[in-house]
Amino acid sequence: MITIDSLTHIYPATRKVAARTAISALTLAVKEGEFVILSGPNGSGKSTLFRILCGLALPSSGRVTVAGFDLFAQPAKVREVMGVVFQSPAVDKHLSVAENLAIHGDLYGLSGPEFRARRDEALSWTDLADRLDQQVATLSGGLARQVELAKVLMTNPKVLLLDEPTTGLDPVSRRNFLDALHRLQKARGMTVLMTSHVFAEADDVDRVAIMREGQLLAYDSPQALKALIGTEMVVIQAKDTEGLAARLRADMGLAVRCIGDEVRLEETENGDSLPLLEKILDRYRPDVLSISIKQPGLDDVFVHVTSRAVPDHALAIDLKRTGT
């Protein structure tokens, strides 16, 4: 449904800034009906990629197709099948909910019974039924986000792009918004690509893409990505993090990594971690502040993948899995 082929974008040099490659030969495919989350550290290129996919920027080279249409040669066709929810609010806070929806409908040529039917369907999942005459500025952050999504849904998009849509929402509002989004995605069979920094939002999606320095480092299901660092990991907080890590490598031959103030032993399997923990405590108990065994989460995957050196090619991409 979304196919990105060898996409490169270079910001040209100015008098004060050297040329910078934001995206480097990126290849990625999102299948029809998939829910994919795109993440990466600041400066990874995901914002540039999102702008290109929305039609707000042209790449230096490469090709993108959406629902079979060339994004750059057939932009009008792509706009017919795509909806976008931006990180910054795209509703008029001084107007009511109903007025915002009416203006958006008018922009797409919706009026009369068709507009009312589309509006009512788009609102059916929301908590806005009794708030149509309420000014958007008076709504909570979660309800205002519902207006944004309802507005986009009126055009019945086949592809939905969302740029960190839960930014600024409290945990309850975030969960309610995501639950509704998942229900809508399944009910409508939409293809969804969403950027996010919150890995708790990625556990229920089909695939997660992780970028760094313009390259795709990993792209797979949440379960497969977690398996990259084993089924368990030993996490140690020490008086001297680097010192203990060096001793574990030299004395015990362990492949440990320092992440912040933690020493991590990754890529272990169920049953292997406890004996290692006991051996570490036997030797280094005075140096250990705390030690635990945990199952890796997607935040651990993110740290694991993005902390490695970026190679000339994608580190963990299986091109067969990406559909390319």
C-alpha positions in Angstrom: 0.0 0.0 0.0 3.0 2.3 0.8 6.2 1.5 -1.1 9.3 3.6 -0.6 12.1 2.7 -3.0 15.7 4.0 -2.5 14.5 7.3 -1.1 17.2 9.9 -0.4 16.9 13.5 0.8 19.8 15.9 1.1 19.4 19.3 2.6 21.6 21.6 0.5 24.5 23.6 2.0 24.0 27.2 3.0 26.5 29.9 4.0 26.3 28.7 7.6 25.5 25.0 7.4 27.0 22.2 5.4 24.9 19.9 3.3 23.2 17.2 5.3 21.8 13.8 4.3 18.5 13.4 6.2 17.4 10.2 4.4 19.8 7.7 2.7 18.6 5.2 0.2 15.7 4.2 2.3 13.6 1.2 1.2 10.4 0.3 3.1 7.1 -1.3 2.3 3.9 -1.1 4.4 1.4 -3.7 3.3 -2.3 -3.1 2.8 -4.2 -3.1 6.1 -1.1 -3.0 8.3 -0.6 -0.7 11.3 3.1 0.4 11.4 4.8 2.6 13.9 7.9 4.6 12.8 10.4 5.7 15.4 13.9 6.9 15.9 16.0 9.3 17.9 15.9 13.0 17.2 17.6 13.7 13.9 16.9 10.2 12.6 15.1 11.5 9.4 11.6 10.3 10.4 10.2 13.9 10.3 11.7 14.5 6.9 10.2 11.2 5.7 6.8 12.1 7.1 6.9 15.5 5.3 7.7 13.7 2.0 4.9 11.2 2.4 2.5 14.0 3.1 3.5 15.8 -0.1 5.1 18.7 1.8 8.6 18.1 0.5 10.2 16.5 -2.6 13.1 14.1 -2.1 16.5 14.4 -3.8 15.9 11.0 -5.4 13.9 7.8 -5.1 10.3 6.8 -5.6 7.2 6.5 -3.4 3.9 4.9 -4.4 0.7 5.0 -2.3 -2.2 2.6 -3.2 -0.5 2.1 -6.6 -0.2 5.9 -7.4 3.2 7.6 -7.8 3.3 10.2 -5.0 5.3 12.7 -7.1 3.7 12.1 -10.5 0.1 11.6 -9.3 -0.2 13.7 -6.1 -3.9 14.4 -6.6 -4.6 10.7 -6.8 -2.7 10.1 -3.6 -4.6 12.8 -1.8 -7.8 11.1 -2.7 -6.8 8.0 -0.7 -4.8 9.5 2.1 -5.6 11.2 5.4 -3.1 13.0 7.6 -3.1 13.9 11.3 -0.3 16.3 12.0 1.5 16.7 15.4 0.5 20.4 15.5 -3.3 21.0 15.7 -5.0 21.4 12.4 -8.4 22.6 13.7 -9.5 26.1 14.4 -9.8 26.4 18.2 -12.1 29.5 17.9 -14.7 27.5 16.0 -17.1 24.8 17.2 -16.6 21.1 16.6 -19.4 21.2 14.0 -18.0 24.2 12.2 -14.6 22.6 11.9 -16.1 19.4 10.5 -18.3 21.5 8.1 -15.3 23.4 6.7 -13.3 20.2 6.2 -16.3 18.6 4.4 -16.7 21.7 2.2 -13.0 21.5 1.2 -13.7 18.0 -0.1 -17.0 18.8 -1.8 -19.1 17.1 0.8 -22.5 18.7 1.5 -26.2 17.8 2.3 -27.1 14.3 3.2 -23.7 12.9 2.1 -21.9 15.2 4.4 -24.1 14.5 7.4 -23.8 10.8 6.9 -20.0 11.0 6.6 -19.9 13.3 9.7 -22.1 11.1 11.8 -20.1 8.0 10.9 -16.8 9.7 11.7 -18.2 10.8 15.0 -19.7 7.5 16.0 -16.6 6.3 17.9 -16.0 9.6 19.7 -17.2 11.3 22.8 -18.2 14.4 20.8 -21.9 13.7 20.1 -23.1 16.2 22.7 -20.3 18.7 22.1 -20.8 19.7 18.4 -21.7 23.3 19.4 -18.8 23.5 21.8 -15.8 25.6 20.9 -12.7 23.4 20.3 -10.6 25.7 22.6 -12.7 24.6 25.5 -12.2 20.9 24.9 -9.6 18.7 26.7 -6.5 17.6 24.7 -7.9 14.2 24.2 -11.3 15.5 22.8 -9.5 18.0 20.6 -7.5 15.1 19.1 -10.8 13.2 18.5 -11.9 16.2 16.4 -8.7 16.0 14.4 -9.2 12.3 13.7 -13.0 12.6 13.0 -12.3 15.3 10.5 -9.8 13.2 8.6 -12.1 10.1 8.7 -14.9 11.9 6.9 -13.0 11.5 3.6 -12.8 7.7 4.1 -9.0 7.4 3.6 -7.5 4.1 2.7 -4.1 5.3 4.1 -3.8 7.2 7.3 -0.6 9.0 8.3 -0.3 10.3 11.9 2.7 12.3 13.3 3.0 11.6 17.1 -0.8 12.1 17.6 -0.7 11.5 21.3 1.8 14.2 22.1 0.6 16.2 25.1 -2.2 13.7 26.1 -2.4 12.3 29.6 -2.1 8.5 29.9 -5.9 7.9 30.0 -6.5 10.1 27.0 -3.6 8.5 25.1 -4.9 5.0 25.7 -8.5 5.9 24.8 -7.3 7.6 21.5 -5.1 4.6 20.6 -7.8 2.1 21.4 -10.2 3.9 19.2 -7.6 4.2 16.4 -7.0 0.4 16.5 -10.7 -0.3 16.3 -11.2 2.0 13.4 -8.2 0.7 11.6 -9.4 -2.9 11.8 -13.1 -2.0 11.1 -12.2 0.0 8.0 -9.2 -2.0 6.9 -7.0 1.1 6.8 -3.3 1.1 6.3 -1.8 3.2 9.1 1.7 4.6 9.4 2.3 6.5 12.7 5.4 8.1 14.1 5.9 7.8 17.9 8.5 8.0 20.6 6.3 6.1 23.1 7.1 2.4 22.8 4.1 1.4 24.9 2.1 2.4 21.8 3.8 -0.1 19.6 3.1 -3.4 21.3 -0.2 -3.9 19.5 0.8 -2.9 16.0 1.8 -5.1 13.1 5.3 -3.8 12.6 7.8 -1.3 14.0 10.3 0.6 11.9 13.3 2.1 13.7 15.5 4.8 11.9 18.7 6.4 12.8 20.8 8.9 10.7 18.5 8.5 7.7 18.8 4.7 7.6 16.3 2.0 8.5 18.0 -0.1 11.2 15.1 -2.5 12.0 11.7 -3.3 10.6 9.7 -6.2 11.9 6.9 -7.3 14.3 7.2 -6.2 17.9 7.7 -9.9 18.9 10.5 -10.5 16.4 12.2 -7.2 17.4 12.2 -8.2 21.1 13.7 -11.6 20.1 16.8 -9.6 18.8 18.0 -9.3 22.4 16.9 -12.6 23.7 14.0 -13.6 25.9 15.6 -12.3 29.0 18.3 -9.8 30.0 20.3 -9.1 33.2 20.3 -5.5 34.2 22.9 -4.3 36.8 23.3 -0.9 38.5 26.8 -0.6 39.9 28.9 1.8 41.9 31.2 2.1 38.8 29.3 1.2 35.7 32.2 1.2 33.2 34.5 -0.4 35.7 32.2 -3.3 36.4 31.5 -3.8 32.7 35.2 -4.0 31.9 35.7 -6.6 34.6 32.8 -8.7 33.5 34.2 -8.8 30.0 37.8 -9.6 31.1 37.1 -12.0 34.0 34.0 -13.8 32.8 34.0 -13.2 29.0 30.6 -11.7 29.0 29.3 -9.6 26.2 27.9 -6.7 28.3 26.9 -3.2 27.3 26.7 0.0 29.2 23.4 1.9 28.7 23.3 5.0 30.8 24.0 4.0 34.3 23.2 0.3 33.7 25.3 -2.7 32.7 23.2 -5.0 30.5 23.8 -8.6 29.6 21.5 -9.1 26.6 20.8 -12.0 24.2 20.1 -14.5 26.9 17.4 -17.2 26.9 15.0 -18.3 29.6 16.9 -20.3 32.2 20.3 -18.8 31.4 19.9 -15.6 33.3 19.6 -16.8 36.9 22.8 -18.8 36.9 24.6 -15.8 35.4 23.1 -13.5 38.0 24.3 -15.8 40.8 27.8 -15.9 39.4 28.0 -12.2 39.1 26.8 -11.7 42.7 29.3 -14.3 44.0 32.2 -12.4 42.4 31.1 -8.7 42.5 28.4 -8.3 45.2 30.2 -5.3 46.8 30.2 -3.5 43.5 26.6 -4.1 42.7 23.9 -1.7 43.8 21.0 -3.7 42.2 20.6 -6.6 39.8 17.5 -8.0 38.1 16.3 -10.2 35.4 13.8 -8.7 33.0 12.1 -9.5 29.7 13.0 -7.0 27.0 10.5 -4.5 25.9 10.4 -2.4 22.8 12.2 0.5 24.6 15.1 -2.0 25.2 15.0 -2.9 21.5 15.2 0.8 20.6 18.3 1.3 22.8 19.9 -1.9 21.6 19.4 -1.1 17.9 20.1 2.7 17.9 23.2 2.5 20.1 25.1 0.4 17.6 27.2 1.9 14.9 25.2 2.6 11.7 26.5 0.4 8.9 26.4 1.2 5.1 23.3 -1.0 4.8 20.4 -1.6 7.1 21.4 -3.5 10.2 18.4 -5.6 10.9 16.3 -5.4 7.7 15.0 -8.6 6.2 14.0 -7.4 2.7 11.6 -10.4 2.3 9.7 -9.3 5.4 9.5 -5.7 4.2 7.8 -7.0 1.1 10.3 -5.4 -1.3 
